[in-house]
Amino acid sequence: MSSEKTSVAVDPAKLEELRALAQQGAHIELPDWVAGIHPSDIADLVASLDSEAQQLEILEALSDAVASETLAEMEEHEDRAELLSALDESRGAALLQELADDDAADLLGEMEPDDRDRMLAALPSAEAGEIRDLLRYDEETAGGLMTTALVSVAAESSAYDAIAEIRRQGREIEDFYSVFVVDHLNRLRGTVPLADLILADPDAPVESLVEPMLAVAHPDTDQEEVGRVMGRYNLVSIPVVSQEGSLLGQITFDDVIDVIEAETTEDILRLAGVSDEEELRAGWLESVRSRLPWLTLNLVTAGLAASVILSFEAVIGQWTFLAFLMPVIAALGGNTGTQALAVTIRRIAVGDGLGPNHFEAVGKEVLVGLLNGFVLGVIFSLFAFFWEGGDPRIGLVVLVAMWSNIIVAGFAGALVPTVLDRLGVDPAVASSVFVHTLTDLVGFVMVLSLASTLLA
């Protein structure tokens, strides 16, 4: 199932050539012009055209195979569904028939219900039924990710008959990486390597060659979990089975690559306090709407942390050097918390933070903070000691405040995402807001409270 792709810079010269062809209505020259150009690059060029009319002009001129792949390679926010909807039913159905069923379901799922029904009605009933079945699943689950195009053989068949069946099914499928073995009720029994089938005695039963599956997915399995499992076991494909064990479809590694890219992008944006609803190419208004709520929340939490300073005005007035110490200690704590957050969230994402050792990362980050905090505290306290004329009390304030804040930062940076994950909340969404507020608060309180006690 095609997903978000990484776009490259569009060649201006190529774009001008394509625009000229569109304006001239050069239907004859266009197929030769795109020969040898990958559909992904054609998609970037089409998406860069000025108007939908020009885009449709290009799609109408391309062959069914090239036009369908071009649409599949375009990203959702590039209005590929609108382009498909603008085509007449016969042309739209022809393009959908060129695509794998999961890619066709992707495109149809982005269309308005009326346009989707119009296109489905133009498809042969068998193909329309397969696509309707895929559209029932949430797009971010294994069911929404899978394709029903696969190769399977009966467990009770012979190696000779199985090879003949693989040849027959293989002619109808563009690529296949696994041969699945099913029983007479279509329940998955395992896989059989092609090499074993070829080398086996022709009369040998397939059942004797079956290898058990390392992993399977169910239709409601989250796509991120599918990617994690396939990466863990280095699978090129994973079967999708019903709760009763019936083989429904398969997910191949190329679809999982798209999922991993999309999920990683989402986590990075969320960790930075940017909603995943904001596209990387979004306009300024969409970016403002996406980021302003998070910035408002940060304004409130930062204000709460900074309000601590108002309670220690007299101490700051007497020791102005504290105004220099506070942001440095708070910044070191924030950086330490960010490091712990990044490591812990990544650990959770790849599954290493699950199970009985779920809180192991917290202990590790506390130990790291204990050592790093001591080293940094000693360095900064020596600087403060000499800057303030050799007053050991200043050095002690800096050492304890820096040390404490970095320990707390490491602890919070690991604990907050771990707890959120246990509660079923995406740890990338709100972790940074909590951790940064806490480190600022602890940094300010430690510096000012120690100063008011030791320097009074």
TORNU-957772 format. One record per residue (C-alpha): x, y negated, z; residue in one letter. Coordinates in steps of 0.1 Angstrom, whole numbers, plus 5000, padded with zeros to 4 digits. Example, Ala and Ser with C-alpha at 12.3 -4.5 7.8 and 13.67 -1.06 7.14 Angstrom:
<recs>
512350455078A 513750115071S 
</recs>
This chain:
<recs>
500050005000M 501649684989S 502149415015S 504049095020E 507149084999K 510248875001T 510148614974S 513248494955V 513748154940A 511948114907V 514148044877D 513047694865P 513947774829A 511948104830K 509047924846L 509047654819E 509147914792E 506148094808L 504247774812R 504747684776A 503548034765L 500447994786A 499647644772Q 500147764737Q 498048074742G 500848284728A 499348624734H 501448794709I 504848684722E 504148734758L 504449114761P 507849104744D 508848814766W 508149004799V 509749324786A 512549424810G 511349184838I 510349354870H 506649304880P 507749144913S 509548874893D 506648824870I 504448784900A 506648504914D 506548334880L 502748364877V 502248244913A 504347934905S 502147824876L 500247504881D 496647624876S 494547924879E 493647884842A 497247924832Q 497648224855Q 494548394840L 495948314805E 499048514813I 497248804829L 494848834800E 497848854776A 499749124795L 499049494791S 496949664817D 499949834833A 501949514836V 499149294847A 497949534874S 501449564888E 501849184887T 498649144908L 499749414932A 503149244937E 501648904944M 501048814981E 497648774995E 497948395001H 498848354964E 495148404956D 495548734938R 492048844947A 490648524932E 492448594900L 491048944898L 487548814906S 487848574877A 488348854852L 485349024836D 484349364851E 485749574823S 489149414824R 489249414862G 488249784863A 490949864838A 493649694860L 492449874891L 492550204874Q 496250154866E 497050114904L 497450364931A 494250394951D 495750224982D 496949924962D 493549904945A 491849914979A 494249634991D 493149404963L 489449484966L 489549445003G 490649074998E 487748994975M 484348854984E 481749134989P 479749054958D 482849044936D 484149364952R 480849544945D 480849424909R 484349564903M 483549894920L 480449934899A 482549914868A 484850194879L 484250564873P 482250704902S 484950934914A 487550664916E 485150414932A 484250674958G 487950724967E 488550354971I 485350304991R 486650575015D 489950385020L 488050045025L 486350195056R 489650185075Y 491149885091D 493949755069E 496549765098E 495950135106T 497250455090A 493950495072G 494250155056G 497850225047L 497550575032M 496950694997T 494951004988T 497351084960A 499451374972L 500451724963V 499152014983S 499152394979V 497152674996A 498952875023A 497553205010E 498853144974S 502053294961S 505253104953A 504653154916Y 501053014918D 502152724941A 504752614915I 502152614888A 499752414910E 502552154918I 503152114881R 499452044875R 499051804904Q 502351634898G 501351524863R 498551314879E 500651154905I 503350894898E 505750994926D 505551264953F 508051334980Y 506451614999S 504451934992V 501851985019F 500452325027V 496752365037V 494552645046D 491152735030H 489452455051L 492052195040N 493652185074R 497352095073L 499652385081R 502952205073G 505252145043T 507252355020V 510552245004P 510652264966L 513952434968A 512552714989D 509652764965L 511952784935I 514353024951L 511653244967A 510453564952D 507453484929P 505153704949D 506253564983A 503353405001P 503653025006V 502653085043E 506053255049S 507952945036L 505952675056V 507952435078E 506052265106P 505451895105M 507651675127L 504851425130A 501451335117V 499251025119A 495550985124H 493450735105P 493250495135D 496950505143T 498350155143D 500650085113Q 503449975136E 503450315153E 503550485119V 506650285110G 508250365143R 507650745139V 508850755103M 512050565113G 512650785143R 512451105123Y 513750975090N 510651075071L 510050985034V 506351045040S 503951125068I 500551305064P 497351145077V 494951405092V 491551385108S 490951485144Q 490151835132E 493451855113G 492151815078S 494551655054L 493251315043L 496151145027G 499851045031Q 501850735038I 505150695019T 508350515030F 507950235005D 504650125022D 506350155056V 509049915045I 506449655038D 504849715072V 508149685090I 508849355072E 505349215080A 505549325117E 509049185122T 508048855107T 504948845129E 507048915160D 509648655152I 506948385146L 505148475179R 508448475199L 509048125186A 505548015196G 504148015161V 500848185153S 501148475129D 498248325110E 500648065096E 502148185063E 505748115057L 504747905027R 501847725045A 501247355039G 501847095066W 498247095078L 498047465083E 501447445102S 500147175124V 496947365133R 499047685140S 501747525161R 499947245180L 498047475205P 501347635215W 503147305218L 500247175239T 500547475263L 504347415264N 503647055273L 501547155302V 503947415316T 506947195311A 505146915329G 504447145358L 508147235361A 509346875357A 506846765384S 509146925410V 511646635404I 509146385418L 509246555452S 513046495454F 513346135442E 515346025473A 517946305468V 518346225432I 518645855440G 521445925464Q 523246185443W 522846085406T 525146365396F 522246595401L 520446445371A 523346585350F 523346925367L 519647005364M 519247025326P 522447225322V 521447485348I 517847495334A 519247535298A 521547825308L 518647995325G 516447945294G 519148085271N 519648385294T 515848445295G 515648425257T 518448685254Q 516648915278A 513348865260L 514748935226A 516449265237V 513449375257T 510849305231I 512949475205R 513349775228R 509549795232I 509049755194A 511250055186V 509850265214G 512850285237D 511050105265G 508250355267L 507850655291G 509050705326P 511950465322N 509650185312H 511149945337F 514750045332E 515449735311A 514449515341V 517249665363G 519749635335K 518949265329E 519149185366V 522649345367L 523749155336V 522448835351G 524148905384L 527548925367L 527048655341N 525548415366G 528448455390F 531048385362V 529148085348L 528447955383G 532047965393V 533147785361I 530547515364F 530947475402S 534747415397L 533947145371F 531446985395A 533847015424F 536546815406F 534146565390W 532746465423E 536046405440G 536546755455G 533346775476D 532947155482P 529247105489R 528547005453I 530447315441G 528347535464L 525147385452V 526047445416V 527347795422L 524247915440V 521747735418A 523347855385M 523748215398W 520248235411S 518648095380N 520448325356I 519548625378I 515848515378V 516048445340A 517248795333G 514748955356F 511848755341A 513048795305G 512749175309A 509849195334L 507348965317V 507249145282P 507349485299T 504249405321V 502449245291L 503049555271D 501749785299R 498649565300L 498049605263G 499049245254V 501449175226D 504649075246P 505848845218A 502848625221V 503248455255A 506448585270S 508648285261S 506148035276V 506148205310F 509848275310V 511047925300H 508647765325T 509947995353L 513647935346T 513147555344D 511147565377L 513747775395V 516647575382G 515147245393F 514047375427V 517347545435M 519447245426V 517246995444L 516447195475S 520047305480L 521246945475A 518646815500S 519847075526T 523647065521L 524146705510L 521846535535A 
</recs>
